[in-house]
Structure formats: C-alpha cells, structure tokens
Amino acid sequence: MKRNENLIFTIIGLLILVGVGIWTYFYVQSNTYFTTDNAKVTTEVYNVAPSASGRLVKLNVAEGSLVKENEVLGRLENGSYLRSPIKGQVVKSNVVLNQLVSPTVVAAVVADIDHSYVSANIEETNITKIKEGQDVTVQLDAYPGQKFKGQVKEINKVTQTALSGNATSFSTSGTYTKVTQLIPVKIVLEDTGKLEGLIGTNATVKIKIK
C-alpha cells in the first residue's frame, strides 16, 4: 500500500513539474516574443493612367510582364503614352486594344517586386511592444516548415481602418461600438528573394520584443 502511495505522490510531483515547466515556457515566450498570423507578403503598387482621353491603339504588355522604369506600356491615338513609373511587374491590366480611356481609368497596376516585404497588422493594445529594428522570425505559408530572418523596418503612424478609409460607425441607437484597431508594421526579410511571386500570400511573424 505504501509503495502505491509513493508511486501516486511521484506521479503527482512529476505532473506538477511538467505543468510548471509548460507554464514557465509560455510565460517566457509571451514576455519575450509577440506572434501573429495576421500578416501577408506585400509591396508598393503604382497605378498607371493616361494623361488625356483617347483610344488605345497600342498595348505592349500583359499581366505578369516585367517592365523597366519609364518603359512604354501602351499608346493612345492622340500620341500620348502609358509608361511604367518604376521597374517592376504588371500585376493587373484593365484595358484592351481600341478601348476608349481617360485619366480616370487605371490602365495597369505595376508592383515593385524587388522590394517586397511582410506587412503584419498589430493590435493597438500590443503596438507599444513593437520597435523598429527588432528581430523577427517569419514563416511563409508558401514554404511550410521553413523560417526566415527579418527585422521590423517601419511602424505605420495610422491604423489599418484609417488607411482603408473605413470610419468607425455608431449603431442605430446611437451607442458607440468600440473596435480594436490594427496598425500595419513593415517587416523586411534578410533574403527578399524568397518573396518573389508571393504577393498577397499569408505569413506568420514572431517578433522578439525583449
């Protein structure tokens, strides 16, 4: 009987030790790192629109085309040109030959694929933990099981809601509904080549805050 009691006490002791170990691990992790999967691969994009109205008589590129800065993307019958503002990739083409276009028409969207980065949305309640220069471990859904090193490059000055133009609204009764705001944080990888062709894909970031 005594042997059984000793065994039970030993098992209970081991369970307590395991429990304390698990709690300590998660406590240290939560105070040393901040992790979120609200992150995507992105880059700067530029809209290309004609400077005047007219019919599109020449179209030199399609979606996926790589272009140089100032390269001619198309020409209008009035002699004006559509040019790429940067070196990059045409990620969207909204026009076809012989289409009537105007300055209000976005003919193409060009992405700066050489400077892709990971954009993480951090809750306002956690944003004070994040500082420029902090080390980051990034996992890309496109590369399962792999980890990439990066750094916090920039913390946006405005929330995601403000950037998208969505204002917080009141309910029909006039009561204010408080919503936790998200602030975009720019994370740059040491090997930016790993982001090629991955714009819009998901990522998980683990930021070392201490």
C-alpha positions in Angstrom: 0.0 0.0 0.0 2.8 2.4 0.9 4.5 1.6 -2.3 1.4 2.6 -4.2 1.1 5.8 -2.2 4.7 6.7 -3.0 4.0 6.0 -6.7 1.0 8.2 -6.7 2.9 11.0 -5.0 5.7 10.6 -7.5 3.3 10.8 -10.4 1.6 13.9 -8.9 5.0 15.5 -8.4 6.0 14.8 -12.0 2.7 16.3 -13.3 3.2 19.4 -11.2 6.8 19.8 -12.5 5.6 19.3 -16.1 2.8 21.8 -15.5 5.2 24.4 -14.0 7.6 23.8 -16.9 4.8 24.4 -19.5 3.6 27.5 -17.7 7.1 28.9 -17.4 7.7 28.2 -21.1 4.6 30.1 -22.3 5.2 32.9 -19.8 8.7 33.5 -21.0 7.5 33.2 -24.7 4.7 35.7 -24.2 7.0 38.2 -22.5 9.9 37.7 -24.9 8.1 37.4 -28.2 5.0 38.7 -29.9 3.4 36.4 -32.5 0.7 36.9 -35.0 -0.6 35.2 -38.2 -2.3 38.4 -39.3 0.4 39.1 -41.9 0.8 39.0 -45.6 3.5 39.4 -48.3 3.0 42.7 -50.0 4.8 45.5 -51.8 4.3 49.1 -53.1 2.0 49.2 -56.2 1.5 52.0 -58.7 -1.5 52.8 -60.8 -0.8 53.8 -64.5 -3.4 56.0 -66.1 -3.4 58.1 -69.3 -2.7 61.8 -69.1 -5.5 62.5 -71.6 -8.6 60.8 -73.1 -8.3 58.7 -76.3 -8.5 55.4 -77.9 -5.8 52.8 -77.0 -4.1 51.8 -80.3 -1.0 50.0 -78.9 -0.6 47.7 -75.9 2.8 46.3 -75.3 2.3 44.3 -72.0 0.0 41.9 -70.3 -0.5 40.8 -66.7 2.8 39.2 -65.4 5.0 41.3 -67.8 8.3 42.5 -66.3 8.9 46.2 -67.1 11.6 48.8 -66.7 11.2 52.3 -65.3 9.6 54.6 -67.9 9.0 51.7 -70.3 6.1 52.3 -72.7 3.2 50.1 -71.8 0.8 51.4 -74.4 0.0 54.3 -76.8 -3.2 56.3 -77.5 -4.3 57.5 -80.9 -3.6 61.1 -79.8 0.1 60.2 -79.5 0.3 60.1 -75.7 1.9 57.1 -73.9 1.3 55.0 -70.9 4.6 54.5 -69.1 5.6 52.5 -66.1 6.7 54.7 -63.2 9.0 52.1 -61.8 10.9 48.9 -62.6 8.6 46.1 -61.6 5.9 43.7 -62.7 2.4 44.4 -64.3 0.1 42.7 -61.8 -3.1 43.9 -63.3 -4.1 45.1 -66.7 -7.6 46.7 -67.0 -7.6 47.7 -70.7 -7.8 46.2 -74.2 -6.9 47.4 -77.6 -9.2 50.0 -79.1 -10.7 50.8 -75.8 -11.6 54.4 -75.0 -9.7 55.5 -71.9 -9.4 58.7 -69.8 -7.3 60.0 -66.9 -9.8 58.4 -64.5 -9.2 54.9 -65.9 -6.4 52.9 -64.2 -5.0 51.1 -67.2 -2.5 49.0 -65.3 -1.1 48.3 -61.9 2.7 47.9 -61.5 4.2 46.3 -58.4 7.7 46.9 -57.1 8.6 43.2 -56.8 12.2 43.9 -56.0 11.3 45.4 -52.6 8.6 43.0 -51.4 8.1 42.8 -47.6 5.8 41.3 -45.0 3.1 43.5 -43.6 1.8 42.5 -40.1 -1.3 44.0 -38.6 -0.7 44.5 -34.8 -3.5 45.3 -32.3 -3.3 48.7 -30.8 -3.2 47.0 -27.4 0.2 45.5 -28.3 1.7 48.1 -30.6 3.8 49.7 -27.8 5.8 46.4 -27.6 6.9 46.8 -31.2 10.0 48.8 -32.1 11.9 49.5 -35.3 15.0 47.2 -35.5 13.6 44.3 -33.5 14.5 40.8 -34.9 11.7 38.8 -36.5 11.3 35.2 -37.4 8.9 34.8 -40.4 7.2 31.7 -41.6 5.6 31.8 -45.1 2.7 29.6 -45.9 4.3 29.0 -49.3 7.3 27.4 -47.6 5.9 25.1 -44.9 8.3 24.3 -42.1 10.9 26.9 -43.1 11.8 30.0 -41.1 13.3 33.3 -42.4 15.1 36.1 -40.5 13.9 39.6 -40.7 13.6 42.9 -38.9 10.9 45.5 -38.1 11.6 48.2 -40.6 8.7 50.6 -40.1 5.6 51.1 -37.9 2.8 52.9 -39.5 1.5 56.1 -37.9 -2.1 55.4 -38.7 -4.4 52.4 -38.2 -5.5 50.0 -40.9 -9.0 51.4 -40.7 -7.8 54.9 -41.4 -5.7 53.7 -44.3 -8.7 51.9 -45.9 -11.0 54.8 -45.4 -13.4 52.9 -43.2 -14.6 55.1 -40.4 -15.9 53.7 -37.1 -19.7 54.0 -37.1 -22.4 54.3 -34.5 -25.3 51.8 -34.1 -28.9 52.9 -35.0 -29.5 53.5 -31.3 -26.5 56.0 -31.2 -24.3 53.8 -29.0 -20.6 53.7 -29.8 -19.2 50.3 -30.6 -15.5 50.1 -29.7 -13.4 48.0 -32.1 -9.8 47.1 -31.5 -7.8 48.9 -34.2 -4.9 47.3 -36.2 -1.7 49.1 -37.1 0.4 47.9 -40.0 4.0 47.0 -39.3 6.6 46.6 -42.2 9.0 43.6 -41.8 11.9 43.2 -44.2 13.5 39.8 -44.7 17.2 39.3 -45.0 16.6 37.3 -48.1 14.0 39.2 -50.0 14.3 36.8 -53.0 12.2 34.3 -51.1 9.2 36.7 -51.5 9.3 36.7 -55.3 5.9 35.8 -56.8 4.3 35.6 -53.4 2.5 38.9 -53.2 -0.8 38.5 -51.2 0.2 35.2 -49.6 0.0 34.6 -45.9 2.7 34.7 -43.3 3.2 34.3 -39.5 5.6 36.6 -37.7 7.4 36.1 -34.3 8.8 39.4 -33.1 11.5 39.4 -30.4 10.3 42.2 -28.0 13.0 41.7 -25.3 
